[in-house]
């Protein structure tokens, strides 16, 4: 026992010494040399209503929010304060002629009430902007659903896209939303997936030709992939332009969000 005490005593005495100089505990020494946590990217999420046929595709918006949360981003949600093009009864896929809804009010459902008018969005306050798809992007954020290549983009949406692009801040878009970038950003590269329907797997494949007609370059990508236009800092993924399992949509959106966050440098 005397031999054991002789071995242990010096170690106990060392452990009880004041924590200074070379006697700091390893964990505390490491903390002194560690850097402060890096702040996450500030991302603006722009919605177009609530529901695939007349607003934001809810699964896409949720997937974006999950991946942004996992990436440590700080998110603020926006939508234009305008009337929807029309209201679709999602049980029938038909317009509800007697109804009228507001895009900002409907988008607040997805945002759990924490939403701001798009008119208040400034690129100076954010590191990136992301636009989910859903027909709202083609009906409420633009007139693409009606006018195709001759479409007009909502003035606030156009302003936001130009601001972020001009500030060299990344923009992410999925599903049908890349048509917004194709219309506003000259020569941009985007993807909406494949250019042939392939037996119904890509039911909206014709959108690729409209994108080319707008003067943009269409790049063929699979549903789990994202295309990065490094020059313009625009990242796109097909999402529900493809008829496939939900987890593939989720993975493709994850790839898009990851690239957007990387481009922020945060």
Residue, then its C-alpha position, 0 to 999 in steps of 0.5 A: x500500500x505504501x508503494x501505491x500511495x507513493x505513486x498516487x500522491x504526486x498525481x493528486x497533488x498536481x491535480x489540486x494545484x491552482x489552475x494556472x500556467x502549465x497546470x491548466x486542465x486539458x479541456x480548459x487549455x483547448x477552450x482557450x485555443x478554440x475559435x468562437x462559433x461561426x455565425x450561420x448564414x442568414x437566408x431569406x425564404x420566399x414563398x408564393x402561397x400555401x398548396x402545390x396547385x395555387x401556391x408553394x409546394x409544402x413538402x419542398x418548403x418544409x424540406x428546405x427549412x429542415x436542411x437550412x436548420x441542419x446547416x445552422x442557417x438563420x431563416x427569415x420567411x417572406x412572401x408578396x402581399x398580393x392576391x393569388x391568381x386564383x384558388x384551387x380546390x386541392x380535392x378536385x384540382x379545380x378553381x374555386x370561383x367564389x374564393x379569393x386569397x392573399x399570398x402573404x396570408x396563405x404563406x403564413x400557414x407554412x411560416x407558422x405566422x412568422x412572415x414578412x412582406x416581400x417588400x421589406x426584404x433587402x439583400x443587404x440583410x441576408x446572405x442568400x435567398x431561396x425560392x421553393x416551387x409549387x404553381x404559385x411561383x408560376x402563378x403568383x410570383x410570375x405569369x409563367x403559367x399563363x404566358x410562358x416565355x412571354x411571362x412577367x415577374x412580380x416587381x418585388x420578386x424581380x427586385x429581390x433577384x436582381x439585388x441578390x445577383x448584383x450583390x454576388x449573393x447565392x440564390x437557390x430555386x427548385x421545381x418550377x421556380x428556376x423560370x424566375x431566374x431564367x427570366x430575370x438573370x441574363x444567360x443564367x444556367x438552371x435545371x428543371x430536370x430532364x428534357x423528355x417526359x420519359x413515359x411520364x417520369x418528367x411530366x413538365x419536361x417541356x419547361x426546359x424549352x421555355x427556359x431556353x426561349x427565355x435566353x437561359x441555359x438548361x442543364x439536364x440533372x437528376x432529381x437528387x442532384x443540384x446544378x450550380x451556376x458558379x458565375x451567377x451563384x444560382x443553384x437549382x434542383x428539379x424537385x417535384x418536376x419529377x414523379x418519384x418517391x418523396x425521399x428523392x425530392x428531399x435529397x435533391x433539395x438537400x443538395x441544393x441547400x448545401x451548395x447555397x450555404x457553401x456559396x455564402x462562405x459562412 
